[in-house]
């Protein structure tokens, strides 16, 4: 998608994004309202079956780092 360059194109671009955001929110709400327990279990099992878990083990986790700092401080 090319970037809007003149103010009118920018306004139109932003309006399209706003409408898209509203549509996606309505879709999310509809899907959650009509989610069956069976589908929720299948979705959860699918996410949990990803190799290595659902989170990137190499990503830095602030809570883990915070706990490491507390351990070091407690040890002093």
N, C-alpha and C positions, 0 to 999 in steps of 0.2 A: 504494500500500500504506500503510495507516495504521500509525502508530508504536505499538508496544506500550507500555502504560502501567503495568500491574501486573507484579510480579515473575514470576508464572507465565506471562504473555503474553511477557515478555522472554525467559524460558528457552526457551519454545516457538519463538520467532522465531529465537533463536541456534541452536537445534538444527536448524531447517529450513535455515538458511544453511550450517551445517557439512555436513549431508547433501548439499546442493546442490554445495558445493565439492568434496566427495569424488566425486560423480557426474561433475562437469565434468572433474576431473582424470583419472578413469578413461576418459572419452570422448576426451580429448585424447591420452592414451597409446595408446588403441586406434587412433585415426585416424593417429597418427604411425607406429605399427607396421605399418599396412596401406597407407601412402602409397606409391604407385608413382612411379618416376622421371618418368613422363610427367605425372602430376598435380602433382608438385613443380615441374616446369618451367612448367606452365600457371599454377600459383599465383604463382610468382615473376614470370612475364611480366605477369600481371594487376596485381600490386602495382607493378611497375616502369613500367607504362603509365599510371599515374595522372598527370594533368597536373601539372607542377611537381615531379615526383619523389615519393618516398614520405615526405619530411619537409616540414614547414611551413617555407618559407624565411624567414618572418617571425619564427619562434620563435627565441629566444635560445639559442645553443649555447655552453655553458661552455668547450668545447675551443677553439672559434674565438676567443672572447674572451680566453682564456688565451694563445693564440698571438699575438694582437694586443698584449697586455701585454709578452710576451717581445720582440717586434719593437721596441716603443718603448724598452724598457730597453737592448736591444742597440745601438740608434741613438744613445744618449746617451754 
